Amino acid sequence: MDAHSEKLLLNILASVRIAALGTMRDEAPRVSLVAFVPAKDFSAYYVHVSRLAQHTVDMQKNKQVSLLIAETDDGRADPQTLARLSIRAAAEFMENGEPGYAPVKAWYIERFPQSEP
């Protein structure tokens, strides 16, 4: 990756807070918007999901997911030139109290202070 692309990618990950989460439901794709926070080394991306949300149910049944993070639309003539990152992954669930949960919760609250309650 060239230096310009790397800088653009880091800027997107630092400034964009919403991503499209792709899950599978009954062998058909489903997409929803989620707030996310990247791990400090960008090796993982964390979303806080409700146990009642359909995408949570989907991930419990099929852990294969995708995440699309895109540069904010700035009104340019060709929106297809907006930078974006598409990630394929396997969902893992973290429960309060398990190892690793506390730092992820702190990162999430740092990025989304209103989510603390």
C-alpha positions as CSV (number, residue, x, y, z in Angstrom):
1,M,0.0,0.0,0.0
2,D,1.4,3.4,-0.9
3,A,1.8,6.2,1.7
4,H,-1.2,8.2,0.3
5,S,-3.5,5.2,0.5
6,E,-2.3,4.3,4.0
7,K,-2.9,7.8,5.2
8,L,-6.4,7.9,3.7
9,L,-7.2,4.5,5.3
10,L,-6.1,5.6,8.7
11,N,-8.1,8.9,8.3
12,I,-11.2,6.9,7.5
13,L,-10.8,4.6,10.4
14,A,-10.2,7.5,12.8
15,S,-13.1,9.7,11.5
16,V,-15.9,7.4,10.3
17,R,-18.0,5.9,13.1
18,I,-20.7,4.0,11.2
19,A,-20.3,0.9,9.1
20,A,-22.5,-1.4,7.1
21,L,-22.6,-4.8,8.7
22,G,-23.5,-7.7,6.4
23,T,-24.9,-10.9,7.8
24,M,-26.8,-13.9,6.4
25,R,-30.4,-14.6,7.1
26,D,-32.0,-17.7,5.7
27,E,-29.3,-18.0,3.1
28,A,-29.9,-14.4,2.0
29,P,-27.7,-11.3,2.7
30,R,-28.9,-8.7,5.1
31,V,-27.2,-5.3,5.8
32,S,-27.6,-3.0,8.7
33,L,-25.8,0.1,10.0
34,V,-23.7,-0.2,13.2
35,A,-21.4,2.0,15.2
36,F,-17.9,0.5,15.4
37,V,-14.5,1.0,17.0
38,P,-11.3,-0.4,15.6
39,A,-8.7,-2.2,17.7
40,K,-5.7,0.0,18.3
41,D,-3.7,-2.1,15.8
42,F,-6.7,-2.5,13.4
43,S,-6.7,-6.3,13.7
44,A,-10.3,-6.3,14.9
45,Y,-13.4,-4.1,14.7
46,Y,-15.9,-4.0,17.5
47,V,-19.6,-3.3,17.4
48,H,-22.0,-3.2,20.3
49,V,-25.1,-5.1,19.4
50,S,-28.4,-5.7,21.2
51,R,-29.4,-9.2,21.9
52,L,-32.8,-8.4,20.3
53,A,-31.4,-7.0,17.0
54,Q,-31.9,-9.1,13.9
55,H,-28.3,-8.9,13.0
56,T,-27.3,-10.3,16.4
57,V,-29.6,-13.3,15.8
58,D,-28.1,-13.7,12.3
59,M,-24.5,-13.6,13.7
60,Q,-25.4,-16.2,16.4
61,K,-26.6,-18.6,13.6
62,N,-23.8,-17.8,11.0
63,K,-20.7,-16.1,12.2
64,Q,-19.5,-15.1,8.7
65,V,-20.0,-11.3,8.4
66,S,-18.7,-8.4,6.4
67,L,-18.1,-4.8,7.4
68,L,-18.0,-1.9,4.9
69,I,-16.5,1.3,6.2
70,A,-16.7,4.2,3.7
71,E,-15.4,7.8,3.5
72,T,-18.1,10.3,4.3
73,D,-19.9,11.5,1.2
74,D,-18.7,15.0,0.5
75,G,-20.9,15.8,-2.4
76,R,-18.3,15.1,-5.2
77,A,-19.5,14.5,-8.7
78,D,-18.5,10.9,-8.7
79,P,-19.3,9.2,-5.4
80,Q,-17.7,6.0,-6.6
81,T,-14.4,7.6,-6.0
82,L,-15.0,7.7,-2.2
83,A,-12.5,5.6,-0.4
84,R,-13.8,2.5,1.3
85,L,-12.7,-0.6,3.2
86,S,-14.5,-3.9,2.9
87,I,-13.7,-6.5,5.6
88,R,-14.8,-10.2,5.7
89,A,-14.6,-11.7,9.1
90,A,-16.1,-14.1,11.6
91,A,-18.1,-12.6,14.4
92,E,-17.1,-13.4,18.0
93,F,-19.1,-12.4,21.0
94,M,-17.7,-10.9,24.2
95,E,-19.5,-11.0,27.5
96,N,-19.0,-8.5,30.3
97,G,-16.4,-9.8,32.7
98,E,-14.5,-12.0,30.3
99,P,-10.8,-11.3,29.5
100,G,-10.4,-8.5,27.0
101,Y,-13.8,-7.0,27.5
102,A,-12.8,-4.1,29.7
103,P,-10.4,-2.4,27.3
104,V,-12.8,-2.9,24.4
105,K,-15.6,-1.3,26.5
106,A,-13.3,1.6,27.3
107,W,-12.4,2.2,23.6
108,Y,-16.1,2.1,22.7
109,I,-17.1,4.5,25.4
110,E,-14.2,6.8,24.4
111,R,-15.5,7.0,20.9
112,F,-19.2,6.9,21.9
113,P,-19.5,8.6,25.3
114,Q,-23.3,8.5,25.2
115,S,-23.2,4.7,25.2
116,E,-21.8,4.3,28.7
117,P,-25.2,3.7,30.4
